[in-house]
Amino acid sequence: MKNLTREHFLALDQTDPLVAYREQFQLPAGMIYLDGNSLGPLPKATIGRLANVAQQEWGEWLITSWNKAGWMDMPTRLGDKIGQLIGAAAGQVIVADSTSINVYKTLAAALAMNPDKHVILSTHDNFPTDLYMAQGLIDQLGGKHSLKLVDGEAIAEHLNDDVAVLTLTHVNYKTGRKYDMAGLTAKAHDCGALTMWDLAHSAGALTVQLDACMVDFAVGCGYKYLNGGPGAPAFLYVANRHQANFSQPLSGWLGHANPFAFDWKYEPAEGIARYMCGTPPVLSMSALECGVDMMIAADIDAIREKSLHLTDLFIAAVEQLCEDHPLRLATPRDRNIRGSQVSFHHPEGYAIMQALIANQVVGDFRAPDIIRFGFTPLYTRYTDIWDAAVILKHILDTKAWDRPEWKQRKKVT
Ligand SMILES: *Cc1c(COP(=O)(O)O)cnc(C)c1O
């Protein structure tokens, strides 16, 4: 791709089949929001839904809403909806807790189902919470297991008879590199290992086929590409064939076979419900349902197609406009192994991102030197990414990033 111009991007906006979705979000005027992979924006429908849940369901119907408004069924109802986005037939996904807690529950299940093996295999650059939760679980289990971290490129070579569970984030949060879910899951099974995939950067961003890939367990976030709102509840997937084999360690009352019998003895529910722990956060789940409903209405294949086009073009535009600067692409050029983000290394990455944000181009920074841009086809226009690349060029050309206040790290980067 050579000599791109803004006209090229304008023409693409005019024929974009997803163009109508942008209006369904509340987006600040003038902002180019390339951080929907970290916190999705507010769907307009969510505002009315939250008002209704508060005023009518909570305010007027009070406790009867657990039955009358279907509050109690939300974890499985939303789970089945999310299942449609990740290739999971009904009854295998539940919405509950946070991703971190779901990592704990599913890894605990995988280790218990594979008692003769003692290695959790992952990569050095997996998202830290996944690795931290594995470390906590290993301590909790008495230190009999170990966490083996290897380079992502070499992961397949490390699958052997010692591995109890292979756990990977499907799309790496820093680089946007996507793993071969079908191939690695099959290879893991050949060695007698189970798999646990983190879909934080996949669900709602690209086509995922958990059932077809024979995945054992998966987890993912509600507040990123699913637009569920800050701190939205997370989801987890357990393949049907494994559900009866283990009851997870956080044996709270709502994972019980009959919570309202109030029996003293824990007896796990049938099916995916045993992966629940306590009372569902109804307000947050209501917001998440609006985000998920919109995703289901939009065709995920069309989303993936546009996402690849956006990321291809953003790479091309930045490389064309910023060729004199020390930006180094961290994301795979090969679109078959790319998620829905583009990242560049730059030694002054933090300050550059602060300058971009001050100029209304919102992405984020990931230590030590990565500027990261997420692409969300339902509201990102082609012209947005051209304009973002032009603003990046301007900031680099003028060294506008070189200000002391933009080198001061904030709590959230
Ligand atoms: C964002 C993210 C999480 C977040 O976990 P929380 O428990 O919601 O804070 C987990 N895993 C990955 C890969 C992520 O990108």
The ligand as a Tripos MOL2 file, in Angstrom:
@<TRIPOS>MOLECULE
LIG
   15    15     1     0     0
SMALL
NO_CHARGES

@<TRIPOS>ATOM
      1 C1         -8.0710   -7.1190   30.9520 C.3       1 LIG1
      2 C2         -7.5930   -8.5010   31.1800 C.ar      1 LIG1
      3 C3         -7.9000   -9.2030   32.3630 C.ar      1 LIG1
      4 C4         -8.5950   -8.4710   33.4710 C.3       1 LIG1
      5 O1         -8.9400   -9.2110   34.5670 O.3       1 LIG1
      6 P1         -9.8820   -8.5520   35.6710 P.3       1 LIG1
      7 O2        -10.0430   -9.6000   36.6720 O.co2     1 LIG1
      8 O3        -11.1430   -8.1370   34.9920 O.co2     1 LIG1
      9 O4         -9.2030   -7.3280   36.2020 O.co2     1 LIG1
     10 C5         -7.5470  -10.5390   32.4410 C.ar      1 LIG1
     11 N1         -6.8690  -11.1430   31.4230 N.ar      1 LIG1
     12 C6         -6.5240  -10.4720   30.3150 C.ar      1 LIG1
     13 C7         -5.7880  -11.1640   29.2320 C.3       1 LIG1
     14 C8         -6.8540   -9.1380   30.1600 C.ar      1 LIG1
     15 O5         -6.4950   -8.4640   29.0760 O.3       1 LIG1
@<TRIPOS>BOND
     1     1     2 1
     2     2     3 ar
     3     2    14 ar
     4     3     4 1
     5     3    10 ar
     6     4     5 1
     7     5     6 1
     8     6     7 2
     9     6     8 1
    10     6     9 1
    11    10    11 ar
    12    11    12 ar
    13    12    13 1
    14    12    14 ar
    15    14    15 1
@<TRIPOS>SUBSTRUCTURE
     1 LIG1         1 GROUP 0 **** ****
